[in-house]
């Protein structure tokens, strides 16, 4: 994308959505979050919850770009920060956000998609597994950005305990050179999964989605378009 394209896209997002900084109760704390809402939000909305990896926060560039893109196409987006490094803690925080978005009386939310990046995708997967086991129809699907299938240099230690039990649609967006998600191992794991799964590889991208021969804007555009297309396909929009 050229500078002019980026400015034009930013202007479209500003016109089409409004954003609100909010606090979400969790245990004895408040989670920082941002709600991105389409300005024309009459009728049924679908919500997307987004969270970050082990480092950073909800202002990670890919999440900001993705939330703006999805909201500008009619999806309510809620991105939040939880910096705990314990997966159980992160999962509980994610659950609190799911309960919060379900409680929003100002919007007629018809369904929710869970999305996380890296460790955030593991927390989202844990929540998704529970919703499948509980037959929670509110949650429509799961999007995993840079899912950490294994630690770096430890391909024998698969982190697949939750994704193998999920039965609802899943989208993986991973770099083909991701040091925490070997391509062959992910394909083998998908072969064992119960859920309908789609995967999109960002060519030559690492775990942080830096790709040789592509600008950061190129990668974000690819992620945004793939995610929106998959959600629209699931919802038959």
VOGU-3710 file (C-alpha; in Angstrom, 3 decimals, decimal comma):
1> xxxxxxxxxx> 0,000/0,000/0,000  1,259/3,468/-0,881  1,213/6,360/1,590  -1,845/7,730/-0,212  -3,606/4,355/0,057  -2,855/4,147/3,799  -4,191/7,669/4,404  -7,299/6,948/2,341  -7,928/3,682/4,218  -7,478/5,435/7,596
11> xxxxxxxxxx> -9,990/8,095/6,565  -12,530/5,458/5,539  -12,143/3,737/8,929  -12,614/7,036/10,782  -15,781/7,753/8,799  -17,245/4,254/9,110  -16,539/3,452/12,769  -16,275/5,027/16,184  -14,036/3,809/18,996  -14,542/3,851/22,734
21> xxxxxxxxxx> -11,989/3,101/25,441  -13,559/0,896/28,103  -12,668/-1,022/31,274  -13,763/-4,643/31,672  -14,098/-6,088/35,189  -11,915/-9,119/35,776  -11,346/-10,542/39,256  -10,260/-7,513/41,321  -8,848/-5,711/38,288  -10,045/-3,842/35,224
31> xxxxxxxxxx> -8,854/-4,848/31,771  -8,059/-2,041/29,336  -10,028/-2,442/26,128  -11,191/-0,603/23,013  -14,554/-1,099/21,369  -14,661/-0,399/17,608  -18,233/-0,061/16,392  -19,590/0,459/12,874  -21,451/3,767/12,803  -24,262/2,165/10,823
41> xxxxxxxxxx> -24,996/-0,630/13,292  -28,738/-1,094/13,026  -29,870/-4,717/12,926  -27,888/-7,753/14,006  -24,166/-7,267/14,610  -21,519/-9,925/14,919  -18,702/-9,328/17,374  -15,008/-10,156/17,221  -12,796/-10,291/20,329  -9,085/-9,708/19,724
51> xxxxxxxxxx> -6,109/-10,034/22,050  -2,316/-9,981/21,871  0,537/-12,390/22,525  2,861/-12,792/25,494  4,429/-9,406/24,824  2,872/-6,090/23,868  -0,761/-5,179/24,324  -3,992/-4,520/22,437  -2,255/-1,745/20,483  -0,119/-4,247/18,565
61> xxxxxxxxxx> -0,231/-2,954/14,975  -1,797/-6,074/13,464  -4,662/-6,038/15,967  -5,356/-2,320/15,541  -5,368/-2,653/11,763  -7,515/-5,773/11,824  -10,081/-4,336/14,247  -10,425/-1,192/12,118  -10,787/-3,220/8,929  -13,413/-5,573/10,357
71> xxxxxxxxxx> -15,383/-2,759/12,001  -15,383/-0,759/8,762  -17,077/-3,788/7,184  -19,835/-4,019/9,795  -18,341/-6,132/12,598  -18,208/-4,912/16,188  -14,648/-5,426/17,478  -13,399/-5,513/21,042  -9,638/-5,713/21,587  -8,239/-5,972/25,081
81> xxxxxxxxxx> -4,981/-6,120/27,035  -4,034/-8,832/29,503  -0,310/-9,057/30,181  -0,289/-12,135/32,375  2,032/-14,876/31,130  0,080/-17,705/32,750  -2,216/-19,395/30,234  -4,899/-20,230/32,809  -4,955/-16,584/33,912  -5,130/-15,351/30,317
91> xxxxxxxxxx> -7,966/-17,772/29,591  -9,962/-16,530/32,578  -9,448/-12,955/31,392  -10,642/-13,908/27,911  -13,734/-15,511/29,442  -14,468/-12,286/31,296  -14,347/-10,392/27,996  -16,709/-12,891/26,352  -19,206/-12,362/29,179  -18,798/-8,596/28,825
101> xxxxxxxxxx> -19,513/-8,509/25,082  -22,550/-10,730/25,605  -23,865/-8,206/28,143  -23,781/-5,196/25,792  -27,411/-4,096/25,676  -26,789/-1,297/23,177  -26,034/-3,741/20,369  -27,964/-6,657/18,954  -25,080/-9,122/18,801  -25,986/-12,252/16,885
111> xxxxxxxxxx> -22,743/-14,139/17,410  -19,106/-13,823/18,448  -15,779/-14,768/16,897  -12,728/-15,308/19,095  -9,350/-14,120/17,842  -5,916/-14,103/19,399  -2,336/-13,663/18,393  0,371/-16,107/19,572  -0,246/-16,811/23,287  -3,512/-14,912/22,937
121> xxxxxxxxxx> -4,626/-17,501/20,389  -3,925/-20,280/22,887  -6,140/-18,512/25,430  -8,822/-18,033/22,770  -8,549/-21,729/21,844  -9,020/-22,732/25,479  -12,178/-20,607/25,675  -13,388/-22,015/22,364  -12,885/-25,580/23,561  -15,089/-24,862/26,589
131> xxxxxxxxxx> -17,807/-23,277/24,433  -17,837/-26,370/22,215  -18,139/-28,666/25,224  -20,941/-26,467/26,638  -22,776/-26,158/23,292  -22,594/-22,366/23,463  -24,175/-21,265/20,189  -23,116/-17,633/20,679  -19,517/-18,334/19,638  -19,254/-18,843/15,874
141> xxxxxxxxxx> -15,582/-19,541/15,249  -11,927/-19,077/16,166  -9,145/-17,174/14,381  -5,544/-17,924/15,379  -2,807/-15,510/14,281  0,686/-16,990/14,637  -0,551/-19,913/16,724  2,428/-21,182/18,803  2,126/-24,896/18,060  5,447/-25,565/19,807
151> xxxxxxxxxx> 8,214/-23,608/21,566  11,167/-22,491/19,417  13,556/-25,378/18,731  11,222/-27,819/20,501  9,006/-29,383/17,852  8,363/-32,397/20,034  6,457/-30,336/22,632  3,188/-29,705/20,831  0,722/-27,261/22,351  -2,331/-28,835/20,739
161> xxxxxxxxxx> -4,399/-30,002/23,707  -7,209/-27,481/23,139  -7,327/-27,180/19,358  -7,707/-30,953/18,964  -10,979/-30,807/20,950  -12,587/-27,864/19,140  -15,524/-28,679/16,857  -16,427/-25,229/15,503  -14,798/-23,540/12,467  -11,211/-22,376/12,808
171> xxxxxxxxxx> -8,890/-20,188/10,754  -5,123/-20,306/11,150  -3,046/-17,460/9,708  0,631/-18,298/10,121  3,970/-17,392/8,617  5,516/-20,106/6,476  8,795/-19,492/8,327  7,268/-19,291/11,824  9,813/-20,679/14,282  6,969/-21,639/16,647
181> xxxxxxxxxx> 4,699/-23,301/14,097  6,377/-25,718/11,752  4,345/-25,954/8,551  4,427/-29,742/8,291  3,555/-30,177/11,977  0,571/-27,839/11,736  -0,734/-29,662/8,661  -0,338/-32,987/10,490  -2,142/-31,586/13,534  -4,996/-30,247/11,408
191> xxxxxxxxxx> -5,418/-33,748/10,026  -6,272/-34,937/13,556  -8,676/-32,111/14,370  -12,446/-32,402/14,684  -13,183/-28,862/13,517  -13,557/-27,587/9,949  -10,236/-25,789/9,500  -8,849/-23,330/7,001  -5,223/-22,204/6,974  -3,573/-19,288/5,222
201> xxxxxxxxxx> 0,200/-19,109/5,049  1,926/-15,722/4,873  4,850/-16,583/2,627  8,322/-16,102/4,150  6,875/-14,612/7,355  8,230/-15,416/10,824  6,324/-15,629/14,115  6,122/-11,849/14,347  4,775/-11,729/10,766  7,815/-9,985/9,346
211> xxxxxxxxxx> 8,140/-11,304/5,800  11,002/-11,027/3,355  9,942/-9,117/0,265  6,794/-7,700/1,881  6,178/-4,467/3,761  4,410/-4,455/7,118  1,395/-2,869/5,400  1,361/-5,641/2,785  1,240/-8,284/5,519  -1,475/-6,490/7,491
221> xxxxxxxxxx> -3,588/-6,109/4,353  -3,255/-9,839/3,655  -4,237/-10,728/7,222  -7,176/-8,314/7,165  -8,565/-9,552/3,862  -8,187/-13,233/4,717  -9,860/-12,810/8,106  -12,803/-10,807/6,763  -13,332/-13,202/3,849  -13,353/-16,213/6,186
231> xxxxxxx> -15,830/-14,597/8,608  -18,127/-13,602/5,749  -17,976/-17,155/4,430  -18,878/-18,603/7,832  -21,796/-16,184/8,158  -22,792/-16,605/4,493  -22,662/-12,822/3,997
//
